[in-house]
Amino acid sequence: MKLRPLACAAIGLGSITAAAAAVIDTTNPAVVTAFQSGLTVQTFESLAGRTPQAITAYTQGDPVSPTAFVFNQVPGVQFSVGGVVGTNMPALFQLGGTLAADAHSGTTVLGPVDFDGTTKFAAGAFIEVFFPVKVSSVGFWLNPALGNATLIAGDTNFAFSGLVETTLETFNNAAAGHFVGITRPAADIGGFKIIGLGNTAFTIDDFSYGAAGQVTTPVPEPAEWALLLGGLAAMGAWRRRRAP
């Protein structure tokens, strides 16, 4: 398990309390459950009007059925693979045979597609996300049989919004087979990018997003309150002594 702070943060097993952003990279179910608390979790098992493409091998260059493409069918999210928004989209893949165990929930995952509408299980795989209403946390399972990825959270996604895009956080080398993601103390993530590393691409499952309640400013314990109040009293006395 890896919970790497991007700035000063206190992170526990049962909850994530952060004064700044942090990344999650884990296989620990308790940590995943804590991260997903309060979030929307999309398993990709049932999207209205979409039919997953059945595959039994991660083959590069196979035609993808148009009914498998995903753009705005997930509430509060829009997907792309670069190129033209609304035209170049990732797709649902139903993993069969020995591949079925590579999905975390059910057998359906979301994976990248090439600009020519064929499977992209090769170098250069990419999925980008736009959140019309900004979120504080984004996470998902990476396929254990494919490659690692780099995650980038931004304040928007220029390709969708047309607004200037600023990178908020970058997480390099998120591990295949792990639940990975980025969480921030405020709901300021408007764009997200997943960039495949190596030559095998990636798929994602249990896509988790939202303004999570577990990302909070630490609340002082009773002893800390006593110290704080004592400090304020001392400061008041010091100011009274200096008054004319």
ChimeraX commands (.cxc) that place a marker at each C-alpha (Angstrom):
marker #1 position 0.00,0.00,0.00 radius 0.5
marker #1 position 1.19,3.51,-0.79 radius 0.5
marker #1 position -0.45,6.69,0.43 radius 0.5
marker #1 position 1.92,9.42,-0.65 radius 0.5
marker #1 position 1.31,12.99,0.57 radius 0.5
marker #1 position 1.68,15.69,-2.05 radius 0.5
marker #1 position 1.97,18.17,0.80 radius 0.5
marker #1 position 1.63,18.02,4.58 radius 0.5
marker #1 position -1.12,15.48,5.27 radius 0.5
marker #1 position -2.25,13.06,7.96 radius 0.5
marker #1 position -3.79,9.91,6.49 radius 0.5
marker #1 position -5.32,7.07,8.52 radius 0.5
marker #1 position -6.58,3.62,7.61 radius 0.5
marker #1 position -10.21,4.35,8.36 radius 0.5
marker #1 position -10.32,7.89,7.03 radius 0.5
marker #1 position -8.35,10.40,5.03 radius 0.5
marker #1 position -7.87,13.70,6.82 radius 0.5
marker #1 position -5.77,16.08,4.80 radius 0.5
marker #1 position -4.64,19.67,4.95 radius 0.5
marker #1 position -3.45,19.30,1.36 radius 0.5
marker #1 position -3.58,16.87,-1.55 radius 0.5
marker #1 position -2.54,13.23,-1.40 radius 0.5
marker #1 position -2.38,10.26,-3.75 radius 0.5
marker #1 position -3.64,6.75,-3.11 radius 0.5
marker #1 position -1.94,3.62,-4.48 radius 0.5
marker #1 position -3.13,0.52,-2.63 radius 0.5
marker #1 position -4.68,-2.95,-2.66 radius 0.5
marker #1 position -5.96,-2.62,0.92 radius 0.5
marker #1 position -9.78,-2.92,0.86 radius 0.5
marker #1 position -10.18,-0.78,3.99 radius 0.5
marker #1 position -8.19,2.07,2.49 radius 0.5
marker #1 position -10.16,1.86,-0.75 radius 0.5
marker #1 position -13.47,1.88,1.14 radius 0.5
marker #1 position -12.37,4.95,3.12 radius 0.5
marker #1 position -11.38,6.75,-0.08 radius 0.5
marker #1 position -14.69,5.92,-1.78 radius 0.5
marker #1 position -16.80,7.07,1.17 radius 0.5
marker #1 position -19.18,9.74,-0.09 radius 0.5
marker #1 position -18.10,9.32,-3.71 radius 0.5
marker #1 position -19.98,8.09,-6.77 radius 0.5
marker #1 position -18.58,4.71,-7.87 radius 0.5
marker #1 position -19.17,3.72,-11.50 radius 0.5
marker #1 position -18.55,0.00,-12.14 radius 0.5
marker #1 position -19.31,0.26,-15.90 radius 0.5
marker #1 position -21.52,-2.83,-15.68 radius 0.5
marker #1 position -24.64,-1.07,-16.92 radius 0.5
marker #1 position -24.72,2.17,-18.90 radius 0.5
marker #1 position -27.93,3.10,-20.70 radius 0.5
marker #1 position -27.64,2.69,-24.45 radius 0.5
marker #1 position -24.13,1.22,-24.29 radius 0.5
marker #1 position -23.13,-2.36,-25.11 radius 0.5
marker #1 position -19.62,-3.46,-24.01 radius 0.5
marker #1 position -17.38,-5.02,-26.61 radius 0.5
marker #1 position -16.52,-8.59,-25.65 radius 0.5
marker #1 position -12.80,-9.42,-25.81 radius 0.5
marker #1 position -10.75,-12.43,-24.78 radius 0.5
marker #1 position -7.31,-10.93,-25.53 radius 0.5
marker #1 position -5.74,-7.49,-25.34 radius 0.5
marker #1 position -5.25,-7.10,-29.08 radius 0.5
marker #1 position -4.12,-3.90,-30.73 radius 0.5
marker #1 position -6.02,-2.53,-33.73 radius 0.5
marker #1 position -9.34,-4.41,-33.58 radius 0.5
marker #1 position -12.41,-2.40,-34.68 radius 0.5
marker #1 position -14.55,-1.19,-31.76 radius 0.5
marker #1 position -18.34,-1.18,-32.00 radius 0.5
marker #1 position -19.81,2.35,-31.84 radius 0.5
marker #1 position -22.25,1.20,-29.16 radius 0.5
marker #1 position -19.33,0.55,-26.80 radius 0.5
marker #1 position -18.06,4.15,-26.84 radius 0.5
marker #1 position -18.52,6.29,-23.72 radius 0.5
marker #1 position -18.69,10.08,-23.79 radius 0.5
marker #1 position -21.27,11.57,-21.38 radius 0.5
marker #1 position -23.23,8.49,-20.34 radius 0.5
marker #1 position -21.79,8.62,-16.79 radius 0.5
marker #1 position -23.56,11.32,-14.73 radius 0.5
marker #1 position -21.33,14.33,-14.03 radius 0.5
marker #1 position -18.44,13.07,-16.20 radius 0.5
marker #1 position -17.34,13.36,-19.82 radius 0.5
marker #1 position -14.64,11.16,-21.38 radius 0.5
marker #1 position -12.27,11.48,-24.33 radius 0.5
marker #1 position -9.07,9.91,-25.66 radius 0.5
marker #1 position -7.74,13.13,-27.14 radius 0.5
marker #1 position -8.53,14.17,-30.67 radius 0.5
marker #1 position -12.03,15.60,-31.06 radius 0.5
marker #1 position -14.26,15.76,-27.97 radius 0.5
marker #1 position -17.43,13.76,-28.57 radius 0.5
marker #1 position -15.84,11.90,-31.47 radius 0.5
marker #1 position -12.76,10.18,-30.06 radius 0.5
marker #1 position -13.89,8.28,-26.97 radius 0.5
marker #1 position -12.86,5.37,-24.73 radius 0.5
marker #1 position -14.96,2.21,-24.81 radius 0.5
marker #1 position -16.49,-0.43,-22.57 radius 0.5
marker #1 position -14.82,-3.83,-22.79 radius 0.5
marker #1 position -16.38,-6.97,-21.39 radius 0.5
marker #1 position -13.48,-9.21,-20.39 radius 0.5
marker #1 position -14.02,-12.89,-21.14 radius 0.5
marker #1 position -12.10,-16.13,-20.70 radius 0.5
marker #1 position -8.90,-15.78,-18.69 radius 0.5
marker #1 position -9.25,-11.98,-18.86 radius 0.5
marker #1 position -12.41,-11.92,-16.72 radius 0.5
marker #1 position -10.42,-11.84,-13.47 radius 0.5
marker #1 position -8.73,-8.59,-14.58 radius 0.5
marker #1 position -11.94,-6.64,-13.91 radius 0.5
marker #1 position -12.49,-5.63,-10.30 radius 0.5
marker #1 position -16.30,-5.48,-10.32 radius 0.5
marker #1 position -18.17,-7.75,-12.69 radius 0.5
marker #1 position -16.43,-8.17,-16.04 radius 0.5
marker #1 position -16.72,-4.74,-17.71 radius 0.5
marker #1 position -13.99,-2.08,-17.74 radius 0.5
marker #1 position -13.30,1.19,-19.55 radius 0.5
marker #1 position -10.32,1.27,-21.90 radius 0.5
marker #1 position -8.63,3.57,-24.43 radius 0.5
marker #1 position -9.42,3.56,-28.15 radius 0.5
marker #1 position -7.23,4.78,-31.01 radius 0.5
marker #1 position -8.27,7.73,-33.19 radius 0.5
marker #1 position -9.26,5.33,-35.98 radius 0.5
marker #1 position -11.80,3.63,-33.71 radius 0.5
marker #1 position -9.75,0.52,-32.98 radius 0.5
marker #1 position -8.49,-0.98,-29.72 radius 0.5
marker #1 position -5.49,0.74,-28.15 radius 0.5
marker #1 position -3.66,-1.90,-26.09 radius 0.5
marker #1 position -0.24,-0.46,-26.95 radius 0.5
marker #1 position 2.06,2.48,-26.22 radius 0.5
marker #1 position 0.47,5.93,-26.14 radius 0.5
marker #1 position -2.80,4.92,-24.46 radius 0.5
marker #1 position -4.65,7.90,-22.99 radius 0.5
marker #1 position -7.99,8.76,-21.38 radius 0.5
marker #1 position -8.96,12.25,-20.28 radius 0.5
marker #1 position -11.90,13.29,-18.14 radius 0.5
marker #1 position -13.91,16.47,-17.66 radius 0.5
marker #1 position -16.02,17.26,-14.58 radius 0.5
marker #1 position -18.54,20.06,-15.37 radius 0.5
marker #1 position -19.05,20.32,-11.60 radius 0.5
marker #1 position -15.65,20.12,-9.93 radius 0.5
marker #1 position -14.75,17.30,-7.54 radius 0.5
marker #1 position -12.21,16.77,-4.78 radius 0.5
marker #1 position -11.36,13.09,-5.34 radius 0.5
marker #1 position -10.82,10.79,-8.33 radius 0.5
marker #1 position -9.75,7.14,-8.10 radius 0.5
marker #1 position -10.11,3.75,-9.81 radius 0.5
marker #1 position -8.63,0.26,-10.15 radius 0.5
marker #1 position -5.98,-0.25,-12.82 radius 0.5
marker #1 position -5.97,-3.54,-14.74 radius 0.5
marker #1 position -3.47,-5.96,-13.09 radius 0.5
marker #1 position -2.51,-7.56,-16.42 radius 0.5
marker #1 position -1.66,-4.30,-18.20 radius 0.5
marker #1 position 0.59,-1.32,-17.46 radius 0.5
marker #1 position 1.19,1.46,-14.96 radius 0.5
marker #1 position -0.06,5.00,-15.56 radius 0.5
marker #1 position 0.57,8.64,-14.81 radius 0.5
marker #1 position -2.35,10.60,-13.33 radius 0.5
marker #1 position -2.77,14.36,-13.75 radius 0.5
marker #1 position -5.45,16.44,-12.01 radius 0.5
marker #1 position -6.21,19.91,-13.35 radius 0.5
marker #1 position -8.57,22.74,-12.52 radius 0.5
marker #1 position -10.35,22.17,-15.84 radius 0.5
marker #1 position -9.85,20.39,-19.15 radius 0.5
marker #1 position -9.20,22.82,-21.99 radius 0.5
marker #1 position -10.40,20.43,-24.71 radius 0.5
marker #1 position -13.88,20.36,-23.13 radius 0.5
marker #1 position -14.27,23.78,-21.52 radius 0.5
marker #1 position -12.07,26.00,-23.69 radius 0.5
marker #1 position -10.71,27.57,-20.49 radius 0.5
marker #1 position -7.06,27.93,-19.54 radius 0.5
marker #1 position -6.00,24.69,-17.84 radius 0.5
marker #1 position -3.74,24.60,-14.78 radius 0.5
marker #1 position -2.23,21.38,-13.42 radius 0.5
marker #1 position -3.04,20.87,-9.73 radius 0.5
marker #1 position -1.33,17.52,-9.02 radius 0.5
marker #1 position 0.65,14.86,-10.87 radius 0.5
marker #1 position 1.06,11.24,-9.75 radius 0.5
marker #1 position 3.72,9.37,-11.69 radius 0.5
marker #1 position 3.83,5.58,-12.09 radius 0.5
marker #1 position 0.53,4.57,-10.48 radius 0.5
marker #1 position 0.74,0.78,-10.17 radius 0.5
marker #1 position -1.16,-1.73,-12.31 radius 0.5
marker #1 position -3.46,-3.91,-10.21 radius 0.5
marker #1 position -3.85,-1.19,-7.56 radius 0.5
marker #1 position -6.56,1.26,-6.65 radius 0.5
marker #1 position -5.01,4.62,-7.52 radius 0.5
marker #1 position -6.13,8.23,-7.42 radius 0.5
marker #1 position -5.76,11.78,-6.19 radius 0.5
marker #1 position -7.67,13.53,-3.42 radius 0.5
marker #1 position -7.60,17.23,-2.58 radius 0.5
marker #1 position -8.90,19.27,0.37 radius 0.5
marker #1 position -11.30,21.26,-1.83 radius 0.5
marker #1 position -13.49,20.43,-4.82 radius 0.5
marker #1 position -11.26,22.06,-7.43 radius 0.5
marker #1 position -10.58,19.17,-9.86 radius 0.5
marker #1 position -12.27,19.91,-13.18 radius 0.5
marker #1 position -10.08,17.79,-15.42 radius 0.5
marker #1 position -8.21,14.51,-15.11 radius 0.5
marker #1 position -5.80,12.64,-17.39 radius 0.5
marker #1 position -4.70,8.99,-17.35 radius 0.5
marker #1 position -1.58,8.34,-19.42 radius 0.5
marker #1 position -0.46,4.77,-20.03 radius 0.5
marker #1 position 3.17,3.86,-19.44 radius 0.5
marker #1 position 4.98,1.11,-21.34 radius 0.5
marker #1 position 3.56,-0.84,-24.28 radius 0.5
marker #1 position 0.46,-2.53,-22.84 radius 0.5
marker #1 position -1.91,0.39,-22.11 radius 0.5
marker #1 position -4.42,0.09,-19.23 radius 0.5
marker #1 position -8.09,-0.26,-18.37 radius 0.5
marker #1 position -9.93,1.19,-15.37 radius 0.5
marker #1 position -12.74,-0.11,-13.15 radius 0.5
marker #1 position -14.81,1.20,-10.23 radius 0.5
marker #1 position -14.29,4.82,-11.32 radius 0.5
marker #1 position -14.81,6.83,-8.10 radius 0.5
marker #1 position -15.36,10.59,-8.07 radius 0.5
marker #1 position -17.02,13.40,-6.15 radius 0.5
marker #1 position -16.66,15.95,-3.40 radius 0.5
marker #1 position -15.77,13.50,-0.64 radius 0.5
marker #1 position -16.60,14.19,2.97 radius 0.5
marker #1 position -13.40,12.53,4.20 radius 0.5
marker #1 position -11.16,15.32,2.90 radius 0.5
marker #1 position -11.32,17.75,5.80 radius 0.5
marker #1 position -9.33,20.23,7.81 radius 0.5
marker #1 position -8.07,18.48,10.98 radius 0.5
marker #1 position -10.16,19.28,14.08 radius 0.5
marker #1 position -8.11,19.96,17.25 radius 0.5
marker #1 position -8.37,17.36,20.02 radius 0.5
marker #1 position -9.45,18.57,23.52 radius 0.5
marker #1 position -5.83,18.85,24.67 radius 0.5
marker #1 position -5.01,20.87,21.57 radius 0.5
marker #1 position -7.94,23.18,22.29 radius 0.5
marker #1 position -6.57,23.74,25.82 radius 0.5
marker #1 position -3.15,24.65,24.44 radius 0.5
marker #1 position -4.73,26.92,21.84 radius 0.5
marker #1 position -6.90,28.74,24.38 radius 0.5
marker #1 position -3.96,29.02,26.75 radius 0.5
marker #1 position -1.90,30.57,23.99 radius 0.5
marker #1 position -4.63,33.07,23.19 radius 0.5
marker #1 position -4.94,34.02,26.87 radius 0.5
marker #1 position -1.19,34.54,27.14 radius 0.5
marker #1 position -1.21,36.71,24.02 radius 0.5
marker #1 position -4.03,38.81,25.48 radius 0.5
marker #1 position -2.13,39.30,28.74 radius 0.5
marker #1 position 1.02,40.28,26.79 radius 0.5
marker #1 position -0.95,42.86,24.82 radius 0.5
marker #1 position -2.48,44.31,28.04 radius 0.5
marker #1 position 0.97,44.69,29.59 radius 0.5
marker #1 position 2.16,46.63,26.53 radius 0.5
marker #1 position -0.88,48.92,26.48 radius 0.5
marker #1 position -0.24,52.51,27.69 radius 0.5
marker link #1:1,2 radius 0.2
marker link #1:2,3 radius 0.2
marker link #1:3,4 radius 0.2
marker link #1:4,5 radius 0.2
marker link #1:5,6 radius 0.2
marker link #1:6,7 radius 0.2
marker link #1:7,8 radius 0.2
marker link #1:8,9 radius 0.2
marker link #1:9,10 radius 0.2
marker link #1:10,11 radius 0.2
marker link #1:11,12 radius 0.2
marker link #1:12,13 radius 0.2
marker link #1:13,14 radius 0.2
marker link #1:14,15 radius 0.2
marker link #1:15,16 radius 0.2
marker link #1:16,17 radius 0.2
marker link #1:17,18 radius 0.2
marker link #1:18,19 radius 0.2
marker link #1:19,20 radius 0.2
marker link #1:20,21 radius 0.2
marker link #1:21,22 radius 0.2
marker link #1:22,23 radius 0.2
marker link #1:23,24 radius 0.2
marker link #1:24,25 radius 0.2
marker link #1:25,26 radius 0.2
marker link #1:26,27 radius 0.2
marker link #1:27,28 radius 0.2
marker link #1:28,29 radius 0.2
marker link #1:29,30 radius 0.2
marker link #1:30,31 radius 0.2
marker link #1:31,32 radius 0.2
marker link #1:32,33 radius 0.2
marker link #1:33,34 radius 0.2
marker link #1:34,35 radius 0.2
marker link #1:35,36 radius 0.2
marker link #1:36,37 radius 0.2
marker link #1:37,38 radius 0.2
marker link #1:38,39 radius 0.2
marker link #1:39,40 radius 0.2
marker link #1:40,41 radius 0.2
marker link #1:41,42 radius 0.2
marker link #1:42,43 radius 0.2
marker link #1:43,44 radius 0.2
marker link #1:44,45 radius 0.2
marker link #1:45,46 radius 0.2
marker link #1:46,47 radius 0.2
marker link #1:47,48 radius 0.2
marker link #1:48,49 radius 0.2
marker link #1:49,50 radius 0.2
marker link #1:50,51 radius 0.2
marker link #1:51,52 radius 0.2
marker link #1:52,53 radius 0.2
marker link #1:53,54 radius 0.2
marker link #1:54,55 radius 0.2
marker link #1:55,56 radius 0.2
marker link #1:56,57 radius 0.2
marker link #1:57,58 radius 0.2
marker link #1:58,59 radius 0.2
marker link #1:59,60 radius 0.2
marker link #1:60,61 radius 0.2
marker link #1:61,62 radius 0.2
marker link #1:62,63 radius 0.2
marker link #1:63,64 radius 0.2
marker link #1:64,65 radius 0.2
marker link #1:65,66 radius 0.2
marker link #1:66,67 radius 0.2
marker link #1:67,68 radius 0.2
marker link #1:68,69 radius 0.2
marker link #1:69,70 radius 0.2
marker link #1:70,71 radius 0.2
marker link #1:71,72 radius 0.2
marker link #1:72,73 radius 0.2
marker link #1:73,74 radius 0.2
marker link #1:74,75 radius 0.2
marker link #1:75,76 radius 0.2
marker link #1:76,77 radius 0.2
marker link #1:77,78 radius 0.2
marker link #1:78,79 radius 0.2
marker link #1:79,80 radius 0.2
marker link #1:80,81 radius 0.2
marker link #1:81,82 radius 0.2
marker link #1:82,83 radius 0.2
marker link #1:83,84 radius 0.2
marker link #1:84,85 radius 0.2
marker link #1:85,86 radius 0.2
marker link #1:86,87 radius 0.2
marker link #1:87,88 radius 0.2
marker link #1:88,89 radius 0.2
marker link #1:89,90 radius 0.2
marker link #1:90,91 radius 0.2
marker link #1:91,92 radius 0.2
marker link #1:92,93 radius 0.2
marker link #1:93,94 radius 0.2
marker link #1:94,95 radius 0.2
marker link #1:95,96 radius 0.2
marker link #1:96,97 radius 0.2
marker link #1:97,98 radius 0.2
marker link #1:98,99 radius 0.2
marker link #1:99,100 radius 0.2
marker link #1:100,101 radius 0.2
marker link #1:101,102 radius 0.2
marker link #1:102,103 radius 0.2
marker link #1:103,104 radius 0.2
marker link #1:104,105 radius 0.2
marker link #1:105,106 radius 0.2
marker link #1:106,107 radius 0.2
marker link #1:107,108 radius 0.2
marker link #1:108,109 radius 0.2
marker link #1:109,110 radius 0.2
marker link #1:110,111 radius 0.2
marker link #1:111,112 radius 0.2
marker link #1:112,113 radius 0.2
marker link #1:113,114 radius 0.2
marker link #1:114,115 radius 0.2
marker link #1:115,116 radius 0.2
marker link #1:116,117 radius 0.2
marker link #1:117,118 radius 0.2
marker link #1:118,119 radius 0.2
marker link #1:119,120 radius 0.2
marker link #1:120,121 radius 0.2
marker link #1:121,122 radius 0.2
marker link #1:122,123 radius 0.2
marker link #1:123,124 radius 0.2
marker link #1:124,125 radius 0.2
marker link #1:125,126 radius 0.2
marker link #1:126,127 radius 0.2
marker link #1:127,128 radius 0.2
marker link #1:128,129 radius 0.2
marker link #1:129,130 radius 0.2
marker link #1:130,131 radius 0.2
marker link #1:131,132 radius 0.2
marker link #1:132,133 radius 0.2
marker link #1:133,134 radius 0.2
marker link #1:134,135 radius 0.2
marker link #1:135,136 radius 0.2
marker link #1:136,137 radius 0.2
marker link #1:137,138 radius 0.2
marker link #1:138,139 radius 0.2
marker link #1:139,140 radius 0.2
marker link #1:140,141 radius 0.2
marker link #1:141,142 radius 0.2
marker link #1:142,143 radius 0.2
marker link #1:143,144 radius 0.2
marker link #1:144,145 radius 0.2
marker link #1:145,146 radius 0.2
marker link #1:146,147 radius 0.2
marker link #1:147,148 radius 0.2
marker link #1:148,149 radius 0.2
marker link #1:149,150 radius 0.2
marker link #1:150,151 radius 0.2
marker link #1:151,152 radius 0.2
marker link #1:152,153 radius 0.2
marker link #1:153,154 radius 0.2
marker link #1:154,155 radius 0.2
marker link #1:155,156 radius 0.2
marker link #1:156,157 radius 0.2
marker link #1:157,158 radius 0.2
marker link #1:158,159 radius 0.2
marker link #1:159,160 radius 0.2
marker link #1:160,161 radius 0.2
marker link #1:161,162 radius 0.2
marker link #1:162,163 radius 0.2
marker link #1:163,164 radius 0.2
marker link #1:164,165 radius 0.2
marker link #1:165,166 radius 0.2
marker link #1:166,167 radius 0.2
marker link #1:167,168 radius 0.2
marker link #1:168,169 radius 0.2
marker link #1:169,170 radius 0.2
marker link #1:170,171 radius 0.2
marker link #1:171,172 radius 0.2
marker link #1:172,173 radius 0.2
marker link #1:173,174 radius 0.2
marker link #1:174,175 radius 0.2
marker link #1:175,176 radius 0.2
marker link #1:176,177 radius 0.2
marker link #1:177,178 radius 0.2
marker link #1:178,179 radius 0.2
marker link #1:179,180 radius 0.2
marker link #1:180,181 radius 0.2
marker link #1:181,182 radius 0.2
marker link #1:182,183 radius 0.2
marker link #1:183,184 radius 0.2
marker link #1:184,185 radius 0.2
marker link #1:185,186 radius 0.2
marker link #1:186,187 radius 0.2
marker link #1:187,188 radius 0.2
marker link #1:188,189 radius 0.2
marker link #1:189,190 radius 0.2
marker link #1:190,191 radius 0.2
marker link #1:191,192 radius 0.2
marker link #1:192,193 radius 0.2
marker link #1:193,194 radius 0.2
marker link #1:194,195 radius 0.2
marker link #1:195,196 radius 0.2
marker link #1:196,197 radius 0.2
marker link #1:197,198 radius 0.2
marker link #1:198,199 radius 0.2
marker link #1:199,200 radius 0.2
marker link #1:200,201 radius 0.2
marker link #1:201,202 radius 0.2
marker link #1:202,203 radius 0.2
marker link #1:203,204 radius 0.2
marker link #1:204,205 radius 0.2
marker link #1:205,206 radius 0.2
marker link #1:206,207 radius 0.2
marker link #1:207,208 radius 0.2
marker link #1:208,209 radius 0.2
marker link #1:209,210 radius 0.2
marker link #1:210,211 radius 0.2
marker link #1:211,212 radius 0.2
marker link #1:212,213 radius 0.2
marker link #1:213,214 radius 0.2
marker link #1:214,215 radius 0.2
marker link #1:215,216 radius 0.2
marker link #1:216,217 radius 0.2
marker link #1:217,218 radius 0.2
marker link #1:218,219 radius 0.2
marker link #1:219,220 radius 0.2
marker link #1:220,221 radius 0.2
marker link #1:221,222 radius 0.2
marker link #1:222,223 radius 0.2
marker link #1:223,224 radius 0.2
marker link #1:224,225 radius 0.2
marker link #1:225,226 radius 0.2
marker link #1:226,227 radius 0.2
marker link #1:227,228 radius 0.2
marker link #1:228,229 radius 0.2
marker link #1:229,230 radius 0.2
marker link #1:230,231 radius 0.2
marker link #1:231,232 radius 0.2
marker link #1:232,233 radius 0.2
marker link #1:233,234 radius 0.2
marker link #1:234,235 radius 0.2
marker link #1:235,236 radius 0.2
marker link #1:236,237 radius 0.2
marker link #1:237,238 radius 0.2
marker link #1:238,239 radius 0.2
marker link #1:239,240 radius 0.2
marker link #1:240,241 radius 0.2
marker link #1:241,242 radius 0.2
marker link #1:242,243 radius 0.2
marker link #1:243,244 radius 0.2
view
